[in-house]
Amino acid sequence: MIGRLFYLVAGAAIGGYVVHRLNRTVRAWSPGGIADRVEGHVAEHRAALREFNEDVLDAMEHREAELRRLYGGGQRGPHSGKGISPGRPALPTGRATDSHGATDAPYLKDGR
C-alpha cells in the first residue's frame, strides 16, 4: 500500500513538473514570447552600439587634442568657427590647394 502511494505521489510530482515545463515552452514560443526575446536582444545591441560610439568619440577627441598639440592648432572647440592659429596657412600651398570648377573646391585627386 505504501509503495502504491509513493508511486502515486511521485507520478503526480513528475506530471506537474512536466506540465509546468510545457507551459513555459509554449509561452516562450508564442508570438509574445518571441517578441520579448527579440526586444531584449535589440536592447542589448543598442546598448553595445551606444558604448562603442562613446569609445570612438573619446578616441577621436583624444587624437584631435594630440594633433592640435603637435601642430599648434590651439585649444578651440569643433564648432568655434575660428580659423587656424594666426600666421599659419590652413593648408600647404601647391597643386592640391588650387581651386577648380564653379564650387571653388580644391583638386585632391591622387593627392597632388
C-alpha positions, 0 to 999 in steps of 0.5 A: 500500500505504501509503495502504491502511494509513493508511486502515486505521489511521485507520478503526480510530482513528475506530471506537474513538473512536466506540465509546468515545463510545457507551459513555459515552452509554449509561452516562450514560443508564442508570438509574445514570447518571441517578441520579448526575446527579440526586444531584449536582444535589440536592447542589448545591441543598442546598448553595445552600439551606444558604448562603442560610439562613446569609445570612438568619440573619446578616441577621436577627441583624444587624437584631435587634442594630440594633433592640435598639440603637435601642430599648434592648432590651439585649444578651440572647440569643433564648432568655434568657427575660428580659423587656424592659429594666426600666421599659419596657412590652413593648408600647404600651398601647391597643386592640391590647394588650387581651386577648380570648377564653379564650387571653388573646391580644391583638386585632391585627386591622387593627392597632388 
